Amino acid sequence: MLEKTLVILKPGTLQRGLVGEIVQRFERKGLRLAGMKMMQLTDELLNEHYAHLSGKPFFQQLKDAMRVAPVIVCCFEGVDAAHVAHAMAGATNGRQAAPGTIRGDYSMSHQKNIVHTSDSPETAAVELKRFFKPGEIFEYKQATFDYLYASDEY
């Protein structure tokens, strides 16, 4: 079954000129870009998104790091999209992320780690609603779709 997932290209991705390269990695894997926009995150949105980390000593530092520049939020779609994108991101700590993963190739930090990816389809559904309004995620059949999956996979 096809599913959608959230990927956030964090401020460091923009500052380092890696946006196209990171998006290209997801596209080359076979995930379809269904929505994308640049936005400046607010304190309110960050409090909601990172509520599970609010008791951590680095919480304010994380929020500050996410506000130093805009982010680009993306919706990608594919079979097991949340799992695939999350695995492509690699371990949260860039120093521990395996080479070949996005964080393993582009990050040396635990907090400034290039991307956020939803960790499950359930989380993705909640996060996509948080960052995208109705009409900002698009449905279309990609020309290469029939070459990505066997007919019984979706």
SERO-843399 format. One record per residue: residue number from 1; residue in one letter; chain; x, z, y of N, C-alpha, C, O in turn. Coordinates in steps of 0.05 Angstrom, whole numbers, padded with zeros to 5 digits. Layout:
BEGIN
+-----+------+------+--------+--------+--------+--------+--------+--------+--------+--------+--------+--------+--------+--------+
: pos : code : unit :    n_x :    n_z :    n_y :   ca_x :   ca_z :   ca_y :    c_x :    c_z :    c_y :    o_x :    o_z :    o_y :
+-----+------+------+--------+--------+--------+--------+--------+--------+--------+--------+--------+--------+--------+--------+
: NUM :    A :    A :      X :      Z :      Y :      X :      Z :      Y :      X :      Z :      Y :      X :      Z :      Y :
...
+-----+------+------+--------+--------+--------+--------+--------+--------+--------+--------+--------+--------+--------+--------+
This chain:
BEGIN
+-----+------+------+--------+--------+--------+--------+--------+--------+--------+--------+--------+--------+--------+--------+
: pos : code : unit :    n_x :    n_z :    n_y :   ca_x :   ca_z :   ca_y :    c_x :    c_z :    c_y :    o_x :    o_z :    o_y :
+-----+------+------+--------+--------+--------+--------+--------+--------+--------+--------+--------+--------+--------+--------+
:   1 :    M :    A :  00017 :  00000 : -00024 :  00000 :  00000 :  00000 :  00018 :  00000 :  00025 :  00037 :  00015 :  00026 :
:   2 :    L :    A :  00010 : -00016 :  00044 :  00025 : -00017 :  00069 :  00019 :  00008 :  00085 : -00004 :  00017 :  00086 :
:   3 :    E :    A :  00039 :  00019 :  00099 :  00035 :  00042 :  00116 :  00051 :  00038 :  00141 :  00070 :  00022 :  00142 :
:   4 :    K :    A :  00044 :  00053 :  00162 :  00057 :  00052 :  00187 :  00073 :  00078 :  00191 :  00065 :  00099 :  00181 :
:   5 :    T :    A :  00095 :  00076 :  00206 :  00111 :  00099 :  00212 :  00122 :  00098 :  00240 :  00124 :  00076 :  00252 :
:   6 :    L :    A :  00130 :  00121 :  00250 :  00141 :  00123 :  00277 :  00171 :  00124 :  00276 :  00183 :  00138 :  00260 :
:   7 :    V :    A :  00184 :  00110 :  00294 :  00212 :  00112 :  00299 :  00216 :  00115 :  00329 :  00205 :  00100 :  00345 :
:   8 :    I :    A :  00231 :  00135 :  00337 :  00237 :  00139 :  00366 :  00267 :  00133 :  00369 :  00284 :  00146 :  00356 :
:   9 :    L :    A :  00273 :  00115 :  00387 :  00301 :  00110 :  00394 :  00307 :  00129 :  00417 :  00296 :  00125 :  00440 :
:  10 :    K :    A :  00323 :  00148 :  00412 :  00328 :  00170 :  00431 :  00345 :  00160 :  00455 :  00356 :  00138 :  00454 :
:  11 :    P :    A :  00347 :  00177 :  00476 :  00361 :  00169 :  00500 :  00390 :  00159 :  00495 :  00398 :  00140 :  00508 :
:  12 :    G :    A :  00404 :  00170 :  00476 :  00431 :  00161 :  00471 :  00432 :  00133 :  00461 :  00452 :  00119 :  00465 :
:  13 :    T :    A :  00411 :  00124 :  00447 :  00410 :  00097 :  00437 :  00409 :  00077 :  00461 :  00423 :  00057 :  00461 :
:  14 :    L :    A :  00393 :  00084 :  00481 :  00392 :  00067 :  00505 :  00418 :  00069 :  00521 :  00428 :  00048 :  00529 :
:  15 :    Q :    A :  00428 :  00093 :  00524 :  00453 :  00096 :  00540 :  00476 :  00082 :  00528 :  00494 :  00072 :  00542 :
:  16 :    R :    A :  00477 :  00080 :  00502 :  00499 :  00067 :  00488 :  00495 :  00037 :  00482 :  00511 :  00024 :  00470 :
:  17 :    G :    A :  00472 :  00026 :  00491 :  00466 : -00002 :  00487 :  00462 : -00010 :  00458 :  00470 : -00031 :  00449 :
:  18 :    L :    A :  00449 :  00008 :  00442 :  00445 :  00003 :  00414 :  00416 : -00004 :  00406 :  00410 : -00007 :  00383 :
:  19 :    V :    A :  00398 : -00007 :  00426 :  00370 : -00012 :  00420 :  00366 : -00036 :  00401 :  00354 : -00033 :  00380 :
:  20 :    G :    A :  00376 : -00059 :  00409 :  00372 : -00083 :  00393 :  00384 : -00080 :  00366 :  00372 : -00089 :  00346 :
:  21 :    E :    A :  00407 : -00068 :  00364 :  00421 : -00065 :  00338 :  00405 : -00047 :  00319 :  00403 : -00053 :  00295 :
:  22 :    I :    A :  00394 : -00026 :  00330 :  00379 : -00007 :  00313 :  00352 : -00020 :  00304 :  00345 : -00018 :  00281 :
:  23 :    V :    A :  00338 : -00032 :  00323 :  00313 : -00046 :  00316 :  00318 : -00068 :  00295 :  00303 : -00071 :  00276 :
:  24 :    Q :    A :  00340 : -00082 :  00299 :  00347 : -00103 :  00280 :  00351 : -00093 :  00252 :  00344 : -00106 :  00232 :
:  25 :    R :    A :  00362 : -00069 :  00249 :  00366 : -00058 :  00222 :  00340 : -00053 :  00208 :  00338 : -00059 :  00184 :
:  26 :    F :    A :  00320 : -00043 :  00222 :  00294 : -00039 :  00210 :  00281 : -00066 :  00203 :  00269 : -00069 :  00181 :
:  27 :    E :    A :  00283 : -00085 :  00221 :  00271 : -00111 :  00216 :  00285 : -00125 :  00192 :  00272 : -00138 :  00176 :
:  28 :    R :    A :  00311 : -00124 :  00191 :  00326 : -00137 :  00169 :  00320 : -00124 :  00142 :  00321 : -00138 :  00122 :
:  29 :    K :    A :  00313 : -00099 :  00142 :  00305 : -00086 :  00117 :  00278 : -00097 :  00108 :  00273 : -00098 :  00084 :
:  30 :    G :    A :  00262 : -00107 :  00127 :  00236 : -00118 :  00119 :  00212 : -00104 :  00131 :  00190 : -00110 :  00125 :
:  31 :    L :    A :  00217 : -00084 :  00148 :  00195 : -00070 :  00162 :  00186 : -00087 :  00185 :  00202 : -00099 :  00200 :
:  32 :    R :    A :  00160 : -00089 :  00188 :  00148 : -00105 :  00209 :  00143 : -00088 :  00234 :  00131 : -00066 :  00233 :
:  33 :    L :    A :  00153 : -00097 :  00257 :  00148 : -00083 :  00282 :  00119 : -00087 :  00291 :  00111 : -00110 :  00295 :
:  34 :    A :    A :  00104 : -00066 :  00293 :  00076 : -00067 :  00299 :  00070 : -00057 :  00327 :  00048 : -00061 :  00338 :
:  35 :    G :    A :  00089 : -00042 :  00339 :  00085 : -00032 :  00366 :  00111 : -00022 :  00377 :  00128 : -00011 :  00362 :
:  36 :    M :    A :  00115 : -00025 :  00404 :  00139 : -00016 :  00416 :  00134 : -00012 :  00446 :  00122 : -00028 :  00459 :
:  37 :    K :    A :  00145 :  00011 :  00456 :  00143 :  00015 :  00485 :  00164 :  00035 :  00494 :  00173 :  00052 :  00479 :
:  38 :    M :    A :  00172 :  00032 :  00519 :  00191 :  00051 :  00532 :  00175 :  00071 :  00547 :  00155 :  00065 :  00560 :
:  39 :    M :    A :  00183 :  00097 :  00545 :  00169 :  00118 :  00559 :  00188 :  00141 :  00566 :  00208 :  00145 :  00552 :
:  40 :    Q :    A :  00181 :  00155 :  00587 :  00196 :  00179 :  00594 :  00180 :  00202 :  00583 :  00156 :  00206 :  00590 :
:  41 :    L :    A :  00192 :  00218 :  00565 :  00178 :  00240 :  00552 :  00173 :  00263 :  00571 :  00191 :  00269 :  00588 :
:  42 :    T :    A :  00150 :  00275 :  00570 :  00143 :  00298 :  00586 :  00149 :  00324 :  00571 :  00151 :  00324 :  00546 :
:  43 :    D :    A :  00151 :  00346 :  00585 :  00155 :  00372 :  00573 :  00131 :  00378 :  00554 :  00135 :  00388 :  00532 :
:  44 :    E :    A :  00107 :  00371 :  00563 :  00083 :  00376 :  00547 :  00084 :  00361 :  00520 :  00079 :  00372 :  00499 :
:  45 :    L :    A :  00092 :  00336 :  00521 :  00093 :  00319 :  00497 :  00115 :  00329 :  00479 :  00112 :  00330 :  00454 :
:  46 :    L :    A :  00138 :  00337 :  00490 :  00160 :  00348 :  00474 :  00153 :  00375 :  00461 :  00160 :  00380 :  00438 :
:  47 :    N :    A :  00138 :  00392 :  00475 :  00129 :  00417 :  00464 :  00111 :  00412 :  00440 :  00113 :  00426 :  00420 :
:  48 :    E :    A :  00094 :  00392 :  00441 :  00076 :  00385 :  00419 :  00092 :  00373 :  00396 :  00089 :  00381 :  00373 :
:  49 :    H :    A :  00109 :  00354 :  00402 :  00124 :  00339 :  00381 :  00144 :  00358 :  00367 :  00147 :  00355 :  00342 :
:  50 :    Y :    A :  00156 :  00375 :  00381 :  00176 :  00393 :  00368 :  00166 :  00422 :  00366 :  00183 :  00440 :  00365 :
:  51 :    A :    A :  00140 :  00426 :  00364 :  00129 :  00452 :  00361 :  00141 :  00468 :  00338 :  00144 :  00492 :  00339 :
:  52 :    H :    A :  00147 :  00454 :  00316 :  00158 :  00466 :  00292 :  00186 :  00477 :  00297 :  00197 :  00492 :  00280 :
:  53 :    L :    A :  00199 :  00470 :  00319 :  00225 :  00480 :  00326 :  00225 :  00499 :  00350 :  00247 :  00507 :  00359 :
:  54 :    S :    A :  00202 :  00506 :  00359 :  00200 :  00522 :  00384 :  00214 :  00549 :  00383 :  00221 :  00560 :  00403 :
:  55 :    G :    A :  00217 :  00560 :  00359 :  00230 :  00586 :  00356 :  00260 :  00585 :  00353 :  00273 :  00605 :  00351 :
:  56 :    K :    A :  00271 :  00561 :  00352 :  00299 :  00557 :  00347 :  00315 :  00560 :  00373 :  00305 :  00554 :  00395 :
:  57 :    P :    A :  00339 :  00570 :  00372 :  00355 :  00575 :  00396 :  00362 :  00549 :  00411 :  00367 :  00550 :  00435 :
:  58 :    F :    A :  00362 :  00526 :  00398 :  00369 :  00501 :  00411 :  00345 :  00486 :  00422 :  00347 :  00463 :  00431 :
:  59 :    F :    A :  00321 :  00498 :  00420 :  00296 :  00484 :  00428 :  00297 :  00472 :  00456 :  00292 :  00448 :  00460 :
:  60 :    Q :    A :  00305 :  00488 :  00476 :  00306 :  00478 :  00504 :  00327 :  00457 :  00507 :  00323 :  00437 :  00521 :
:  61 :    Q :    A :  00350 :  00460 :  00494 :  00371 :  00440 :  00495 :  00362 :  00414 :  00483 :  00368 :  00392 :  00494 :
:  62 :    L :    A :  00347 :  00415 :  00461 :  00336 :  00391 :  00449 :  00317 :  00377 :  00468 :  00319 :  00352 :  00472 :
:  63 :    K :    A :  00299 :  00392 :  00480 :  00280 :  00380 :  00499 :  00295 :  00367 :  00523 :  00288 :  00345 :  00532 :
:  64 :    D :    A :  00315 :  00382 :  00533 :  00330 :  00371 :  00556 :  00344 :  00345 :  00548 :  00344 :  00326 :  00564 :
:  65 :    A :    A :  00355 :  00344 :  00524 :  00369 :  00320 :  00515 :  00350 :  00296 :  00512 :  00357 :  00273 :  00516 :
:  66 :    M :    A :  00325 :  00302 :  00505 :  00305 :  00280 :  00501 :  00293 :  00271 :  00528 :  00278 :  00251 :  00528 :
:  67 :    R :    A :  00301 :  00284 :  00550 :  00290 :  00277 :  00576 :  00311 :  00265 :  00594 :  00304 :  00258 :  00617 :
:  68 :    V :    A :  00336 :  00262 :  00586 :  00357 :  00252 :  00603 :  00353 :  00222 :  00610 :  00364 :  00212 :  00630 :
:  69 :    A :    A :  00339 :  00208 :  00593 :  00333 :  00179 :  00597 :  00308 :  00173 :  00582 :  00299 :  00189 :  00566 :
:  70 :    P :    A :  00296 :  00150 :  00587 :  00272 :  00142 :  00572 :  00279 :  00139 :  00542 :  00303 :  00138 :  00534 :
:  71 :    V :    A :  00258 :  00139 :  00526 :  00261 :  00133 :  00497 :  00245 :  00107 :  00492 :  00229 :  00099 :  00508 :
:  72 :    I :    A :  00249 :  00096 :  00469 :  00233 :  00073 :  00460 :  00220 :  00082 :  00434 :  00233 :  00089 :  00415 :
:  73 :    V :    A :  00193 :  00082 :  00434 :  00178 :  00089 :  00411 :  00169 :  00064 :  00397 :  00160 :  00045 :  00409 :
:  74 :    C :    A :  00172 :  00064 :  00370 :  00166 :  00040 :  00354 :  00148 :  00048 :  00331 :  00150 :  00070 :  00320 :
:  75 :    C :    A :  00130 :  00030 :  00325 :  00114 :  00032 :  00300 :  00123 :  00010 :  00282 :  00122 : -00014 :  00289 :
:  76 :    F :    A :  00133 :  00017 :  00258 :  00140 : -00002 :  00238 :  00121 :  00000 :  00215 :  00111 :  00021 :  00209 :
:  77 :    E :    A :  00116 : -00023 :  00201 :  00098 : -00023 :  00179 :  00111 : -00036 :  00155 :  00127 : -00055 :  00157 :
:  78 :    G :    A :  00104 : -00026 :  00131 :  00114 : -00037 :  00106 :  00106 : -00019 :  00083 :  00094 :  00002 :  00087 :
:  79 :    V :    A :  00111 : -00028 :  00059 :  00106 : -00012 :  00035 :  00125 :  00013 :  00037 :  00149 :  00009 :  00040 :
:  80 :    D :    A :  00114 :  00037 :  00035 :  00129 :  00062 :  00036 :  00146 :  00063 :  00062 :  00168 :  00073 :  00062 :
:  81 :    A :    A :  00134 :  00054 :  00084 :  00149 :  00052 :  00109 :  00161 :  00078 :  00119 :  00184 :  00079 :  00128 :
:  82 :    A :    A :  00146 :  00100 :  00116 :  00157 :  00126 :  00125 :  00181 :  00134 :  00109 :  00202 :  00142 :  00121 :
:  83 :    H :    A :  00180 :  00132 :  00083 :  00202 :  00139 :  00066 :  00226 :  00120 :  00072 :  00249 :  00130 :  00074 :
:  84 :    V :    A :  00221 :  00095 :  00074 :  00243 :  00075 :  00078 :  00257 :  00081 :  00105 :  00281 :  00082 :  00106 :
:  85 :    A :    A :  00242 :  00083 :  00127 :  00254 :  00088 :  00153 :  00269 :  00114 :  00154 :  00291 :  00116 :  00165 :
:  86 :    H :    A :  00257 :  00135 :  00142 :  00270 :  00162 :  00141 :  00296 :  00160 :  00126 :  00316 :  00172 :  00134 :
:  87 :    A :    A :  00297 :  00146 :  00103 :  00321 :  00144 :  00088 :  00342 :  00127 :  00103 :  00366 :  00133 :  00102 :
:  88 :    M :    A :  00333 :  00107 :  00117 :  00352 :  00091 :  00133 :  00365 :  00107 :  00155 :  00388 :  00102 :  00163 :
:  89 :    A :    A :  00350 :  00126 :  00167 :  00361 :  00143 :  00188 :  00384 :  00160 :  00178 :  00404 :  00164 :  00193 :
:  90 :    G :    A :  00382 :  00171 :  00154 :  00403 :  00188 :  00143 :  00399 :  00217 :  00151 :  00379 :  00225 :  00164 :
:  91 :    A :    A :  00418 :  00234 :  00143 :  00416 :  00263 :  00148 :  00414 :  00268 :  00178 :  00426 :  00253 :  00194 :
:  92 :    T :    A :  00400 :  00289 :  00186 :  00396 :  00296 :  00214 :  00422 :  00299 :  00228 :  00425 :  00290 :  00251 :
:  93 :    N :    A :  00442 :  00312 :  00216 :  00468 :  00316 :  00228 :  00484 :  00291 :  00224 :  00492 :  00284 :  00201 :
:  94 :    G :    A :  00490 :  00277 :  00245 :  00504 :  00252 :  00243 :  00532 :  00254 :  00230 :  00541 :  00235 :  00217 :
:  95 :    R :    A :  00544 :  00277 :  00233 :  00571 :  00281 :  00220 :  00568 :  00283 :  00190 :  00588 :  00278 :  00175 :
:  96 :    Q :    A :  00544 :  00290 :  00180 :  00540 :  00292 :  00151 :  00525 :  00269 :  00140 :  00522 :  00267 :  00115 :
:  97 :    A :    A :  00515 :  00251 :  00157 :  00499 :  00228 :  00147 :  00518 :  00208 :  00133 :  00540 :  00203 :  00142 :
:  98 :    A :    A :  00508 :  00197 :  00112 :  00523 :  00178 :  00096 :  00529 :  00152 :  00112 :  00512 :  00142 :  00126 :
:  99 :    P :    A :  00553 :  00141 :  00109 :  00559 :  00115 :  00120 :  00538 :  00095 :  00110 :  00530 :  00096 :  00087 :
: 100 :    G :    A :  00530 :  00077 :  00127 :  00510 :  00057 :  00120 :  00482 :  00065 :  00130 :  00465 :  00048 :  00133 :
: 101 :    T :    A :  00478 :  00091 :  00136 :  00453 :  00100 :  00148 :  00457 :  00097 :  00179 :  00480 :  00095 :  00188 :
: 102 :    I :    A :  00435 :  00097 :  00193 :  00437 :  00094 :  00222 :  00453 :  00117 :  00235 :  00471 :  00112 :  00251 :
: 103 :    R :    A :  00446 :  00141 :  00227 :  00461 :  00164 :  00238 :  00489 :  00165 :  00228 :  00508 :  00173 :  00242 :
: 104 :    G :    A :  00493 :  00157 :  00203 :  00520 :  00157 :  00192 :  00538 :  00137 :  00206 :  00562 :  00140 :  00207 :
: 105 :    D :    A :  00527 :  00115 :  00216 :  00542 :  00094 :  00229 :  00544 :  00098 :  00259 :  00563 :  00088 :  00271 :
: 106 :    Y :    A :  00525 :  00113 :  00272 :  00525 :  00114 :  00301 :  00524 :  00142 :  00313 :  00522 :  00144 :  00338 :
: 107 :    S :    A :  00524 :  00163 :  00297 :  00520 :  00190 :  00309 :  00542 :  00209 :  00300 :  00550 :  00209 :  00277 :
: 108 :    M :    A :  00550 :  00227 :  00318 :  00568 :  00249 :  00312 :  00555 :  00276 :  00318 :  00568 :  00296 :  00319 :
: 109 :    S :    A :  00528 :  00276 :  00323 :  00515 :  00300 :  00332 :  00491 :  00307 :  00314 :  00480 :  00290 :  00300 :
: 110 :    H :    A :  00484 :  00333 :  00315 :  00460 :  00343 :  00301 :  00436 :  00337 :  00318 :  00415 :  00330 :  00307 :
: 111 :    Q :    A :  00437 :  00341 :  00344 :  00414 :  00338 :  00361 :  00413 :  00310 :  00374 :  00392 :  00298 :  00376 :
: 112 :    K :    A :  00435 :  00300 :  00383 :  00436 :  00274 :  00396 :  00443 :  00254 :  00374 :  00465 :  00242 :  00373 :
: 113 :    N :    A :  00423 :  00249 :  00357 :  00428 :  00235 :  00332 :  00414 :  00208 :  00330 :  00405 :  00199 :  00309 :
: 114 :    I :    A :  00411 :  00194 :  00353 :  00403 :  00166 :  00355 :  00373 :  00161 :  00351 :  00361 :  00148 :  00368 :
: 115 :    V :    A :  00362 :  00170 :  00329 :  00334 :  00164 :  00323 :  00319 :  00188 :  00312 :  00330 :  00207 :  00301 :
: 116 :    H :    A :  00293 :  00187 :  00316 :  00274 :  00204 :  00302 :  00257 :  00186 :  00284 :  00249 :  00165 :  00292 :
: 117 :    T :    A :  00253 :  00195 :  00259 :  00235 :  00180 :  00242 :  00215 :  00200 :  00229 :  00222 :  00223 :  00224 :
: 118 :    S :    A :  00191 :  00192 :  00225 :  00171 :  00208 :  00212 :  00181 :  00214 :  00184 :  00193 :  00197 :  00171 :
: 119 :    D :    A :  00175 :  00238 :  00174 :  00186 :  00246 :  00147 :  00166 :  00241 :  00124 :  00173 :  00245 :  00101 :
: 120 :    S :    A :  00141 :  00233 :  00131 :  00121 :  00228 :  00110 :  00099 :  00210 :  00122 :  00097 :  00209 :  00147 :
: 121 :    P :    A :  00083 :  00198 :  00105 :  00060 :  00182 :  00116 :  00041 :  00200 :  00132 :  00029 :  00191 :  00152 :
: 122 :    E :    A :  00037 :  00225 :  00123 :  00019 :  00243 :  00137 :  00029 :  00250 :  00165 :  00014 :  00250 :  00184 :
: 123 :    T :    A :  00055 :  00256 :  00166 :  00067 :  00262 :  00192 :  00066 :  00237 :  00210 :  00061 :  00239 :  00234 :
: 124 :    A :    A :  00072 :  00214 :  00198 :  00072 :  00189 :  00214 :  00044 :  00184 :  00227 :  00043 :  00177 :  00250 :
: 125 :    A :    A :  00023 :  00189 :  00213 : -00004 :  00185 :  00223 : -00009 :  00202 :  00248 : -00020 :  00193 :  00268 :
: 126 :    V :    A :  00000 :  00227 :  00247 : -00003 :  00246 :  00269 :  00015 :  00237 :  00292 :  00006 :  00237 :  00315 :
: 127 :    E :    A :  00040 :  00231 :  00286 :  00059 :  00224 :  00307 :  00052 :  00197 :  00321 :  00055 :  00195 :  00345 :
: 128 :    L :    A :  00042 :  00178 :  00306 :  00035 :  00153 :  00318 :  00012 :  00157 :  00338 :  00012 :  00144 :  00360 :
: 129 :    K :    A : -00007 :  00174 :  00332 : -00029 :  00180 :  00351 : -00019 :  00194 :  00375 : -00030 :  00191 :  00397 :
: 130 :    R :    A :  00002 :  00209 :  00372 :  00014 :  00224 :  00395 :  00027 :  00205 :  00415 :  00026 :  00210 :  00439 :
: 131 :    F :    A :  00039 :  00184 :  00405 :  00056 :  00167 :  00422 :  00043 :  00140 :  00429 :  00051 :  00127 :  00448 :
: 132 :    F :    A :  00023 :  00131 :  00414 :  00010 :  00105 :  00419 : -00019 :  00109 :  00424 : -00033 :  00124 :  00410 :
: 133 :    K :    A : -00029 :  00094 :  00444 : -00058 :  00094 :  00450 : -00071 :  00072 :  00433 : -00057 :  00054 :  00423 :
: 134 :    P :    A : -00097 :  00073 :  00430 : -00111 :  00051 :  00416 : -00104 :  00024 :  00430 : -00104 :  00023 :  00454 :
: 135 :    G :    A : -00100 :  00004 :  00414 : -00094 : -00022 :  00424 : -00064 : -00027 :  00428 : -00056 : -00050 :  00435 :
: 136 :    E :    A : -00047 : -00007 :  00424 : -00018 : -00011 :  00428 : -00003 : -00016 :  00402 :  00021 : -00022 :  00402 :
: 137 :    I :    A : -00018 : -00014 :  00379 : -00006 : -00021 :  00353 : -00021 : -00046 :  00344 : -00046 : -00047 :  00344 :
: 138 :    F :    A : -00006 : -00067 :  00335 : -00017 : -00093 :  00330 : -00017 : -00100 :  00300 :  00002 : -00093 :  00286 :
: 139 :    E :    A : -00038 : -00114 :  00292 : -00040 : -00124 :  00265 : -00035 : -00154 :  00266 : -00048 : -00168 :  00281 :
: 140 :    Y :    A : -00017 : -00163 :  00249 : -00012 : -00192 :  00246 :  00003 : -00196 :  00220 :  00017 : -00178 :  00211 :
: 141 :    K :    A :  00001 : -00219 :  00209 :  00016 : -00225 :  00185 :  00042 : -00238 :  00192 :  00043 : -00260 :  00205 :
: 142 :    Q :    A :  00064 : -00226 :  00185 :  00090 : -00237 :  00190 :  00095 : -00260 :  00172 :  00089 : -00259 :  00148 :
: 143 :    A :    A :  00107 : -00281 :  00182 :  00112 : -00306 :  00167 :  00128 : -00301 :  00141 :  00125 : -00315 :  00121 :
: 144 :    T :    A :  00146 : -00281 :  00142 :  00163 : -00275 :  00119 :  00150 : -00256 :  00099 :  00163 : -00250 :  00078 :
: 145 :    F :    A :  00126 : -00247 :  00104 :  00113 : -00226 :  00087 :  00113 : -00233 :  00058 :  00120 : -00217 :  00041 :
: 146 :    D :    A :  00106 : -00258 :  00051 :  00103 : -00266 :  00023 :  00131 : -00266 :  00009 :  00132 : -00269 : -00016 :
: 147 :    Y :    A :  00152 : -00265 :  00024 :  00179 : -00265 :  00012 :  00191 : -00237 :  00010 :  00213 : -00233 :  00000 :
: 148 :    L :    A :  00176 : -00217 :  00020 :  00186 : -00189 :  00020 :  00176 : -00173 : -00004 :  00191 : -00156 : -00014 :
: 149 :    Y :    A :  00152 : -00179 : -00013 :  00140 : -00163 : -00034 :  00128 : -00180 : -00056 :  00120 : -00203 : -00051 :
: 150 :    A :    A :  00127 : -00169 : -00080 :  00111 : -00182 : -00101 :  00082 : -00176 : -00095 :  00076 : -00155 : -00082 :
: 151 :    S :    A :  00063 : -00192 : -00104 :  00035 : -00189 : -00097 :  00023 : -00163 : -00107 :  00003 : -00154 : -00095 :
: 152 :    D :    A :  00034 : -00150 : -00127 :  00023 : -00125 : -00137 :  00035 : -00100 : -00123 :  00029 : -00078 : -00131 :
: 153 :    E :    A :  00053 : -00105 : -00104 :  00065 : -00082 : -00090 :  00050 : -00073 : -00065 :  00056 : -00051 : -00054 :
: 154 :    Y :    A :  00031 : -00088 : -00056 :  00016 : -00081 : -00032 : -00013 : -00084 : -00037 : -00030 : -00079 : -00020 :
+-----+------+------+--------+--------+--------+--------+--------+--------+--------+--------+--------+--------+--------+--------+
